[in-house]
């Protein structure tokens, strides 16, 4: 197929803010996880699909299958849909304690 470019699991984006490897980033409606470190405005490879442990709202419990959103202001994941971007689903439960700040998310690529 002469018009095929790539699988699209990882793409190059322009970092909208400083990111480190493993950080989430949102460019328009494209959410990805940085594969390296980049300063604001630099090119960065971002993974669009897969399962990732991502920073989450500490005061929020998740159940497997919950829809997960990206809060681009706080730069963390949440179950709160309002003003946030849907990025995938939780694949395991996690509590709401102050120390429970990481959730396992299966990304669904851009919607």
C-alpha positions in Angstrom: 0.0 0.0 0.0 1.8 3.1 -1.2 0.0 5.6 1.2 0.8 3.7 4.4 2.9 5.7 6.8 3.2 3.8 10.1 1.2 1.9 12.7 0.7 5.0 14.8 1.3 3.5 18.2 4.0 6.1 18.8 4.1 9.5 17.1 6.2 12.6 17.2 4.6 15.6 18.8 5.7 19.1 19.9 5.8 19.2 23.7 3.2 21.7 24.9 5.0 22.0 28.2 8.1 20.5 29.7 7.8 16.7 30.0 9.8 13.8 31.4 9.8 10.2 30.3 6.5 8.7 31.4 4.6 12.0 31.8 1.3 12.4 30.1 0.9 15.2 27.5 -2.0 16.6 25.6 -1.7 18.2 22.1 -5.1 19.3 20.9 -7.1 16.2 21.4 -4.1 13.8 21.1 -3.1 12.3 24.5 0.2 10.4 24.8 2.8 9.3 27.2 6.3 10.8 26.7 8.9 8.3 25.8 11.7 10.7 26.8 12.4 14.2 28.1 11.6 17.4 26.2 11.3 21.1 27.0 8.3 23.1 25.9 8.3 23.4 22.1 10.7 20.5 21.5 9.8 17.3 19.5 8.9 14.3 21.6 7.9 10.7 20.8 4.6 9.9 22.5 3.0 6.5 23.0 -0.7 6.6 22.1 -1.7 3.0 23.0 -0.8 0.6 25.7 -1.1 0.2 29.5 0.6 2.8 31.7 0.9 3.7 35.3 0.0 7.4 35.4 -0.3 10.1 38.2 -3.9 10.3 39.4 -6.0 12.4 41.7 -5.1 11.1 45.2 -8.6 11.6 46.7 -10.3 9.5 44.1 -10.9 5.7 44.1 -11.1 3.9 40.8 -12.7 0.6 39.8 -11.6 -1.6 36.9 -13.4 -0.3 33.8 -13.9 3.3 34.9 -13.5 5.9 32.2 -10.3 7.9 32.8 -9.7 11.5 31.7 -6.7 13.8 31.5 -6.8 17.0 33.6 -4.4 19.2 31.6 -4.4 21.9 34.3 -3.3 19.5 37.1 -1.3 17.2 34.7 -2.9 14.1 36.2 -5.6 11.5 35.5 -9.1 11.6 36.9 -12.6 10.1 36.7 -14.0 13.6 36.4 -15.2 14.2 32.8 -16.0 17.9 33.1 -13.4 20.0 31.2 -11.1 17.0 30.8 -10.1 14.7 27.9 -11.1 11.1 27.8 -7.9 9.0 27.4 -8.8 5.4 28.3 -10.0 3.1 31.1 -8.7 2.0 34.5 -7.7 -1.7 34.3 -7.5 -2.3 38.1 -9.0 -0.8 41.2 -7.0 1.8 43.2 -8.0 3.5 46.5 -8.5 7.1 47.4 -5.9 7.4 50.1 -3.4 10.3 50.1 -0.6 8.0 49.1 -2.6 6.3 46.3 -1.5 8.7 43.5 -0.9 6.2 40.6 -3.5 4.5 38.5 -3.1 1.8 35.8 -4.7 3.0 32.5 -5.2 1.4 29.1 -5.0 4.2 26.6 -7.5 4.2 23.8 -5.5 6.5 21.5 -7.3 9.6 20.2 -11.0 9.6 20.1 
